[in-house]
């Protein structure tokens, strides 16, 4: 094999590795259950809409539900019904944040009132979990 062909082969391999690295920083990987952050938010909202708050809690990190109840001065169920019960909703593509967390924007229609939130997620034990939310 000629030196020029070897150089081109090495260059192409390095370029592909760089592309893979960049893409891994732009899009989050799937977790052990096959979900990405957008899927977890969708599953959480579906659980809230079904009023299955026990299931909705499972999408949050350990301790996050207690923090929500403490900071909002309301039970998790009431907190979720007031903010996330939506007849329709959409989420944006996740964006990488510091410390291996990702955020995405959620917009929905709660009883005719538009709602907008930002959800923050990170992997805990190989599974994407919601760790924080704030209004937009």
C-alpha positions in Angstrom: 0.0 0.0 0.0 1.3 3.4 -0.9 2.2 6.0 1.8 -0.5 8.4 0.5 -3.2 5.7 0.8 -2.2 4.9 4.3 -2.3 8.6 5.3 -5.7 9.0 3.8 -7.0 5.9 5.6 -5.6 7.1 8.9 -7.0 10.6 8.3 -10.5 9.2 7.5 -10.4 7.0 10.7 -9.4 9.9 12.9 -12.1 12.2 11.3 -14.8 9.5 11.9 -13.6 9.2 15.6 -13.8 13.0 16.0 -17.3 13.0 14.5 -18.4 10.3 16.8 -17.0 12.2 19.8 -18.7 15.4 18.8 -22.1 13.7 18.2 -21.8 12.0 21.7 -21.6 15.5 23.2 -24.5 16.8 21.1 -27.0 14.0 21.7 -27.4 12.1 25.0 -27.0 8.3 24.9 -29.9 6.0 25.7 -30.1 4.6 29.2 -30.3 0.9 30.4 -34.1 1.0 29.7 -33.6 2.4 26.1 -34.8 5.9 27.0 -33.2 9.2 26.3 -34.0 12.4 28.3 -36.9 13.4 26.0 -38.5 10.0 26.3 -38.3 10.2 30.1 -40.0 13.6 30.2 -42.7 12.2 27.9 -43.2 9.1 30.1 -43.4 11.4 33.2 -46.0 13.6 31.6 -48.0 10.6 30.4 -48.0 9.3 34.0 -49.2 12.7 35.3 -51.9 12.8 32.7 -53.0 9.3 33.8 -52.9 10.5 37.4 -50.5 7.7 38.2 -48.3 9.7 40.5 -46.6 6.6 42.0 -45.3 6.0 38.4 -44.5 9.7 37.9 -42.3 9.7 41.0 -40.2 6.9 39.6 -38.9 9.2 36.8 -37.3 11.5 39.5 -34.0 11.1 41.3 -34.0 9.9 44.8 -34.7 12.8 47.1 -36.0 15.1 44.4 -39.7 14.5 45.2 -39.0 15.4 48.8 -37.3 18.6 47.7 -40.3 19.4 45.4 -42.7 19.0 48.3 -40.6 21.1 50.6 -39.9 23.9 48.2 -43.4 24.1 46.7 -45.2 23.6 50.1 -47.5 21.1 48.4 -47.7 17.4 47.8 -46.1 15.9 44.7 -49.5 15.0 43.2 -50.9 18.5 43.5 -47.6 20.0 42.3 -47.7 17.9 39.2 -51.4 18.3 38.5 -51.1 22.1 38.7 -48.1 22.3 36.4 -47.8 19.4 34.1 -51.3 18.0 33.5 -51.6 18.7 29.8 -53.9 17.7 27.0 -51.0 18.2 24.6 -47.3 18.9 25.0 -44.0 19.0 23.2 -40.4 18.8 24.2 -37.2 20.2 22.6 -34.0 18.4 21.8 -31.9 17.9 25.0 -29.0 20.3 25.5 -25.8 19.4 27.3 -25.2 21.2 30.6 -22.4 21.0 33.2 -21.7 17.9 35.3 -23.2 15.4 32.8 -26.7 16.8 33.1 -29.0 17.7 30.2 -31.9 20.0 29.9 -34.9 20.3 27.6 -37.8 22.6 27.3 -41.4 21.4 27.8 -44.4 23.3 26.5 -48.0 22.2 27.0 -51.6 23.1 27.3 -52.9 22.9 30.9 -56.7 23.4 30.9 -56.4 26.0 28.1 -53.5 27.7 29.8 -50.1 27.4 28.1 -47.3 26.1 30.4 -43.5 26.2 29.8 -40.9 24.4 31.9 -37.3 23.4 31.6 -36.5 19.9 32.9 -33.0 18.9 33.9 -32.0 15.3 33.8 -28.9 13.1 34.5 -28.1 9.5 34.6 -28.4 7.8 37.9 -27.4 4.1 38.1 -27.6 3.9 34.3 -31.1 5.4 34.0 -32.1 8.9 33.0 -33.9 10.7 35.9 -35.4 14.1 36.3 -33.5 16.1 38.9 -34.9 19.6 38.7 -37.5 21.6 36.9 -38.1 25.3 36.6 -40.6 27.5 34.8 -39.4 29.2 31.6 
